[in-house]
Amino acid sequence: MKKVKLLLLSVLCTVAAHAQLGNAGYYRIQNASTERFISPSDNYGYNEPGTTMVDVSALKTISAEGVETDPGSVIYIKAEGDGYNLLGQGYQTCDVFPGHPYLKIWDNGDNTYKAYMTEGGVSVYLVEGDEQCMTSKNSSLEKADWKIIPVDDKDNFFGVAPELKSGDDYYMSFFAAFPFKVDSENLKAYVITDVKNGVVTIKEAQEVEGATPVIFKSTTDEAAKNMLTIGEGMPALASAEDYSAYNKRVDLAEGAHGAFFCNPVQGKHRNVIENDPNTMRLFGVDENGNPAFITSDKDYIPANTVFIKVKAGSAPTFMIVEEGSQHVKGDLDNDGEVTMSDYVILSQMVMGYIPATADGDLNGDGYVTVADAIILYNMI
């Protein structure tokens, strides 16, 4: 993984205007030399003390292979003030470039651009470097040219490639800052409407707002056949300050949430949501191979995925049910809710007073036991 650094150049600013990028919208930014794309790993930048460098190594670059499925590569660019504001997942220009609310963009006249800021007549250019830091002593502008490419439904599309297979279909959870609508007959998007009693309720949606926990279902795992149309409007949670408050809270409310970043490095760029198996469930499959939210031993919530926050001691697996479905896990008396009445019925099954049924096997082990009664009790 390569790092993007700012090379301070002692060059007097002679630029008279910015590039004209057209209307505000969603773009990918590709280095003209390396053909790698910017995709941030966190939302923090700082001036390195005692040097002429500004650390913006939060802006990683990724290869073109797989960029079509990477939410971090999608950046909203909007003309503001005397430059442009770049807004992505949980960050905007001033977060990664401290002290500078906007970047200036110079059109090279060959479909490439230079991104820079000025301070005291000195231009500071955005360049791509190897994993080693660039220094202010290097006056070369190599790798300082960028292509700014609109996200579209053609060569620069965005698609999803679900990896979890259940039956004949593919699934994945998804959390991104940008709004979108489904643009493929193979793909369905579901938003989470409720989390309770061991059940995650979902509802199909054609259009989805930014920063919304989503579950995708598709007949294929090919991104080109699962395209999304990136919607209008700025991405949600664009401010790093707002995002940091969201991301680092330990008192997240019960319900569905998502992670933009998962950067477990030590130091200032660390940005993770730590997984708590006692109160969090991650998207996966249950014992029967069905999509569900399950207890996981992962250390952190993976980037751009969904998790649910639950009460301590809740069922280890939360089944997923589409809104309007007749079936409610643990509802043994079929009144549409899980209550003490259902607990009494299950207790009678366990003790052999009444025949056990498949509905009473809440942990999917093929038996109705005290373990199932404990799960149901925790669902009430």
C-alpha positions as CSV (number, residue, x, y, z in Angstrom):
1,M,0.0,0.0,0.0
2,K,1.4,3.3,-1.0
3,K,1.2,6.5,1.0
4,V,0.3,9.9,-0.4
5,K,2.5,12.7,1.0
6,L,2.6,16.5,0.5
7,L,5.8,17.7,-1.0
8,L,6.6,21.3,0.0
9,L,8.0,23.2,-2.9
10,S,9.6,26.6,-2.7
11,V,7.8,27.8,-5.8
12,L,6.1,31.2,-5.9
13,C,2.4,30.8,-6.7
14,T,1.7,32.1,-10.2
15,V,-1.6,30.3,-10.6
16,A,-4.5,32.7,-11.6
17,A,-7.4,30.3,-11.6
18,H,-8.5,26.8,-10.7
19,A,-9.5,24.0,-12.9
20,Q,-13.1,24.0,-14.0
21,L,-14.4,20.6,-13.0
22,G,-18.0,21.3,-13.9
23,N,-20.8,20.6,-11.5
24,A,-20.3,19.3,-8.0
25,G,-20.4,15.5,-8.0
26,Y,-18.8,12.2,-7.3
27,Y,-15.3,11.5,-8.7
28,R,-12.4,9.1,-8.4
29,I,-8.9,10.7,-8.3
30,Q,-6.2,8.7,-10.1
31,N,-2.5,9.4,-10.3
32,A,-1.5,10.0,-13.9
33,S,1.9,8.3,-13.4
34,T,1.1,5.3,-11.3
35,E,-2.5,4.9,-12.3
36,R,-3.4,4.3,-8.6
37,F,-6.5,5.7,-7.0
38,I,-6.9,7.7,-3.8
39,S,-8.8,5.8,-1.1
40,P,-8.4,7.0,2.5
41,S,-7.7,4.6,5.4
42,D,-8.6,7.2,8.1
43,N,-9.6,10.9,8.5
44,Y,-6.6,12.5,10.2
45,G,-3.8,14.7,8.9
46,Y,-1.2,16.8,10.7
47,N,1.8,19.0,10.2
48,E,5.0,17.1,11.1
49,P,6.9,19.2,13.7
50,G,10.2,20.5,12.7
51,T,9.9,19.6,9.1
52,T,8.4,21.0,5.9
53,M,6.1,18.0,5.5
54,V,2.4,17.6,6.1
55,D,1.4,14.1,6.9
56,V,-1.5,13.1,4.8
57,S,-0.7,9.4,4.8
58,A,-4.4,8.8,5.6
59,L,-4.8,9.2,1.8
60,K,-3.7,5.8,0.7
61,T,-3.7,4.7,-2.9
62,I,-5.0,1.5,-4.4
63,S,-4.5,-0.3,-7.7
64,A,-7.1,-0.1,-10.4
65,E,-8.0,-3.7,-9.9
66,G,-11.0,-3.8,-7.6
67,V,-11.4,0.0,-7.4
68,E,-14.9,-0.3,-8.7
69,T,-16.1,-1.9,-5.5
70,D,-14.2,0.4,-3.0
71,P,-16.4,3.0,-1.4
72,G,-13.4,5.0,-0.2
73,S,-12.4,5.7,-3.8
74,V,-15.6,7.7,-4.4
75,I,-15.0,11.4,-3.5
76,Y,-17.5,14.3,-3.7
77,I,-15.8,17.4,-5.1
78,K,-17.5,20.8,-4.7
79,A,-16.2,24.3,-5.6
80,E,-16.2,26.4,-2.4
81,G,-14.4,29.6,-1.4
82,D,-11.2,30.0,-3.4
83,G,-10.8,26.3,-4.1
84,Y,-12.5,22.9,-3.9
85,N,-13.8,20.9,-0.9
86,L,-13.2,17.2,-1.1
87,L,-15.6,15.1,0.9
88,G,-15.5,11.4,1.4
89,Q,-16.2,8.9,4.1
90,G,-16.0,10.7,7.4
91,Y,-13.7,13.5,6.2
92,Q,-13.4,16.7,4.2
93,T,-10.5,18.7,3.0
94,C,-9.7,20.5,6.3
95,D,-9.5,17.2,8.2
96,V,-6.8,15.7,6.1
97,F,-5.1,19.0,5.2
98,P,-5.0,20.8,8.5
99,G,-5.5,24.6,8.4
100,H,-6.7,24.5,4.8
101,P,-10.5,24.3,4.2
102,Y,-10.1,24.0,0.4
103,L,-7.7,22.7,-2.2
104,K,-6.8,24.6,-5.3
105,I,-6.8,22.6,-8.5
106,W,-4.8,23.6,-11.6
107,D,-5.8,22.3,-15.0
108,N,-2.6,21.1,-16.9
109,G,-4.6,21.3,-20.2
110,D,-4.1,17.6,-20.9
111,N,-6.9,16.1,-18.8
112,T,-4.7,16.0,-15.8
113,Y,-4.6,18.3,-12.8
114,K,-2.4,19.4,-9.9
115,A,-3.9,19.8,-6.5
116,Y,-2.2,22.2,-4.2
117,M,-2.5,24.9,-1.4
118,T,-0.6,28.1,-0.9
119,E,0.7,29.7,2.2
120,G,3.0,32.7,2.3
121,G,3.5,32.5,-1.5
122,V,4.7,28.9,-1.3
123,S,2.8,26.2,-3.2
124,V,2.3,22.8,-1.5
125,Y,1.4,20.1,-4.0
126,L,-0.3,16.8,-3.5
127,V,2.0,14.0,-4.9
128,E,2.0,10.3,-4.7
129,G,5.1,8.6,-3.2
130,D,6.2,5.2,-2.3
131,E,5.8,3.9,1.2
132,Q,8.7,6.1,2.2
133,C,8.0,9.7,3.0
134,M,8.7,12.4,0.4
135,T,10.7,15.4,1.8
136,S,10.7,19.1,1.0
137,K,14.2,18.8,-0.3
138,N,13.0,16.9,-3.3
139,S,11.9,19.6,-5.8
140,S,10.6,17.1,-8.4
141,L,7.0,17.3,-9.4
142,E,7.0,13.7,-10.5
143,K,3.7,11.9,-9.6
144,A,2.0,15.3,-8.9
145,D,-0.4,15.0,-11.8
146,W,-3.9,13.6,-11.2
147,K,-6.8,12.5,-13.3
148,I,-10.2,13.5,-11.8
149,I,-12.7,11.1,-13.3
150,P,-16.5,11.3,-12.8
151,V,-18.2,8.2,-11.4
152,D,-20.6,6.9,-14.1
153,D,-22.4,3.8,-15.3
154,K,-19.7,3.0,-17.9
155,D,-16.0,2.5,-17.4
156,N,-15.8,4.3,-14.0
157,F,-18.8,2.6,-12.4
158,F,-19.4,1.6,-8.9
159,G,-20.6,-2.0,-8.2
160,V,-20.8,-4.4,-5.4
161,A,-19.2,-7.9,-5.3
162,P,-20.9,-9.9,-2.5
163,E,-18.7,-12.8,-1.2
164,L,-21.1,-14.5,1.2
165,K,-23.0,-17.3,-0.6
166,S,-26.2,-18.8,0.8
167,G,-28.2,-21.1,-1.4
168,D,-28.1,-19.8,-5.0
169,D,-27.7,-16.1,-3.9
170,Y,-24.9,-13.9,-2.8
171,Y,-25.0,-11.5,0.2
172,M,-23.0,-8.7,1.8
173,S,-23.5,-5.9,4.3
174,F,-22.6,-2.4,3.2
175,F,-22.0,1.0,4.7
176,A,-20.9,4.0,2.7
177,A,-21.2,7.7,3.0
178,F,-22.8,8.4,-0.4
179,P,-26.4,8.0,-1.4
180,F,-27.3,5.6,-4.2
181,K,-30.0,3.7,-6.0
182,V,-29.9,0.2,-7.3
183,D,-29.3,0.0,-11.0
184,S,-29.3,-3.7,-11.7
185,E,-32.0,-6.3,-12.0
186,N,-29.7,-8.9,-10.3
187,L,-29.3,-6.8,-7.2
188,K,-31.6,-6.0,-4.3
189,A,-30.8,-3.6,-1.4
190,Y,-32.4,-3.9,2.0
191,V,-32.3,-1.3,4.8
192,I,-32.6,-2.4,8.4
193,T,-35.8,-1.1,10.0
194,D,-35.7,-2.8,13.4
195,V,-33.5,-4.9,15.7
196,K,-35.1,-6.7,18.7
197,N,-35.9,-10.0,20.2
198,G,-33.2,-11.8,18.2
199,V,-34.5,-10.6,14.9
200,V,-33.2,-8.0,12.4
201,T,-36.0,-6.7,10.3
202,I,-35.2,-5.5,6.8
203,K,-37.1,-3.7,4.0
204,E,-36.3,-3.5,0.3
205,A,-35.3,-0.1,-0.9
206,Q,-34.5,1.2,-4.4
207,E,-32.9,4.4,-3.2
208,V,-30.8,4.6,-0.1
209,E,-29.5,7.7,1.8
210,G,-25.8,8.0,2.7
211,A,-24.5,6.4,5.9
212,T,-27.3,3.9,6.0
213,P,-26.7,0.3,7.0
214,V,-27.6,-1.9,4.0
215,I,-27.7,-5.6,3.2
216,F,-27.3,-6.6,-0.5
217,K,-28.7,-9.7,-2.1
218,S,-27.7,-10.7,-5.6
219,T,-27.9,-13.6,-8.1
220,T,-24.2,-12.9,-9.0
221,D,-20.9,-11.8,-7.3
222,E,-19.8,-9.8,-10.4
223,A,-19.5,-6.1,-9.7
224,A,-20.3,-5.1,-13.3
225,K,-23.6,-6.9,-13.0
226,N,-24.4,-5.3,-9.6
227,M,-24.0,-1.6,-10.4
228,L,-25.2,1.3,-8.2
229,T,-26.0,4.8,-9.4
230,I,-24.4,7.2,-7.0
231,G,-27.0,9.7,-6.0
232,E,-27.1,13.5,-5.8
233,G,-26.1,15.4,-2.7
234,M,-23.1,15.4,-0.5
235,P,-22.0,12.3,1.4
236,A,-23.3,11.8,4.9
237,L,-21.1,12.3,8.0
238,A,-18.7,14.3,5.9
239,S,-17.1,16.0,8.9
240,A,-14.3,14.2,10.7
241,E,-15.3,15.8,13.9
242,D,-18.9,14.4,13.6
243,Y,-17.5,11.1,12.4
244,S,-15.0,10.7,15.2
245,A,-17.8,11.3,17.7
246,Y,-19.9,8.6,15.9
247,N,-17.0,6.2,15.4
248,K,-15.5,6.3,18.9
249,R,-18.5,6.2,21.1
250,V,-18.7,3.2,23.4
251,D,-22.4,3.9,24.2
252,L,-23.8,3.4,20.7
253,A,-27.6,2.9,20.9
254,E,-29.0,-0.6,20.3
255,G,-29.6,-1.1,16.6
256,A,-27.8,-1.1,13.3
257,H,-24.5,0.8,12.7
258,G,-21.7,0.8,10.2
259,A,-17.9,1.4,10.0
260,F,-16.2,3.6,7.4
261,F,-12.7,2.7,8.4
262,C,-10.7,-0.1,9.9
263,N,-7.1,1.1,10.3
264,P,-5.6,-0.7,13.4
265,V,-2.2,0.8,13.2
266,Q,-0.8,2.3,16.4
267,G,-0.5,6.1,16.5
268,K,-2.4,9.1,15.2
269,H,-3.9,7.3,12.2
270,R,-5.5,4.5,14.2
271,N,-9.2,4.4,13.4
272,V,-11.2,1.4,14.4
273,I,-14.4,0.3,16.0
274,E,-13.5,-2.5,18.4
275,N,-15.8,-5.5,18.4
276,D,-17.4,-6.5,21.6
277,P,-18.8,-10.1,21.2
278,N,-21.0,-9.5,24.2
279,T,-22.9,-6.5,22.7
280,M,-22.2,-6.7,19.0
281,R,-23.2,-9.0,16.2
282,L,-21.6,-9.0,12.7
283,F,-23.0,-10.0,9.4
284,G,-22.4,-13.6,8.4
285,V,-24.2,-17.0,8.3
286,D,-25.9,-19.0,11.0
287,E,-25.5,-22.7,11.8
288,N,-27.8,-23.5,8.9
289,G,-25.9,-21.4,6.4
290,N,-28.5,-18.6,6.3
291,P,-27.6,-14.9,6.4
292,A,-27.7,-13.6,9.9
293,F,-26.0,-11.3,12.4
294,I,-23.7,-13.5,14.5
295,T,-21.3,-13.4,17.4
296,S,-17.8,-12.9,16.0
297,D,-14.3,-13.2,17.4
298,K,-12.9,-10.5,15.1
299,D,-11.0,-7.7,16.9
300,Y,-12.5,-4.9,14.8
301,I,-15.5,-4.1,12.7
302,P,-14.3,-4.4,9.0
303,A,-14.5,-1.2,7.0
304,N,-17.7,-0.5,5.0
305,T,-19.6,-3.2,6.8
306,V,-22.7,-3.2,9.1
307,F,-22.9,-4.4,12.7
308,I,-25.7,-4.4,15.3
309,K,-25.4,-3.3,18.9
310,V,-27.5,-5.4,21.3
311,K,-28.1,-5.9,25.0
312,A,-25.5,-7.8,26.9
313,G,-26.5,-11.4,27.1
314,S,-28.6,-11.3,23.9
315,A,-29.0,-14.3,21.6
316,P,-25.7,-15.1,19.9
317,T,-27.4,-15.1,16.5
318,F,-30.0,-12.6,15.2
319,M,-31.9,-14.0,12.3
320,I,-32.8,-11.7,9.3
321,V,-36.5,-11.3,8.4
322,E,-38.0,-9.2,5.7
323,E,-40.6,-6.7,6.8
324,G,-44.1,-8.2,6.5
325,S,-42.9,-11.7,7.0
326,Q,-45.2,-14.0,9.0
327,H,-42.4,-15.6,10.9
328,V,-40.9,-14.2,14.1
329,K,-38.2,-16.1,15.8
330,G,-39.3,-17.3,19.2
331,D,-42.9,-16.4,18.7
332,L,-44.3,-19.8,19.7
333,D,-47.9,-18.6,20.3
334,N,-48.0,-16.8,16.9
335,D,-49.2,-13.5,18.3
336,G,-46.5,-11.5,16.4
337,E,-44.3,-10.8,19.5
338,V,-41.9,-12.6,21.7
339,T,-43.1,-12.5,25.3
340,M,-43.1,-14.5,28.6
341,S,-46.0,-16.5,27.1
342,D,-43.6,-17.9,24.5
343,Y,-41.0,-18.6,27.3
344,V,-43.6,-20.6,29.2
345,I,-44.4,-22.6,26.1
346,L,-40.7,-23.3,25.4
347,S,-40.1,-24.3,29.0
348,Q,-42.9,-26.8,28.7
349,M,-41.2,-28.2,25.6
350,V,-37.9,-28.5,27.4
351,M,-39.5,-30.3,30.4
352,G,-41.4,-32.7,28.1
353,Y,-44.9,-31.5,29.0
354,I,-45.7,-30.7,25.4
355,P,-44.1,-31.9,22.1
356,A,-41.1,-30.0,21.0
357,T,-41.3,-28.2,17.6
358,A,-38.7,-26.9,15.2
359,D,-39.7,-23.3,16.2
360,G,-38.3,-24.0,19.7
361,D,-34.9,-24.9,18.4
362,L,-33.5,-21.3,18.5
363,N,-29.8,-22.2,18.3
364,G,-30.3,-24.5,15.4
365,D,-28.6,-27.5,16.9
366,G,-31.5,-29.8,16.2
367,Y,-32.7,-30.1,19.8
368,V,-34.9,-28.1,22.1
369,T,-33.0,-27.7,25.4
370,V,-32.3,-25.3,28.2
371,A,-29.9,-23.5,25.9
372,D,-32.9,-22.5,23.7
373,A,-34.9,-21.3,26.8
374,I,-32.0,-19.1,27.8
375,I,-31.8,-17.5,24.3
376,L,-35.6,-16.9,24.3
377,Y,-35.5,-15.4,27.8
378,N,-32.8,-12.9,26.7
379,M,-34.9,-11.9,23.7
380,I,-37.8,-10.7,25.9
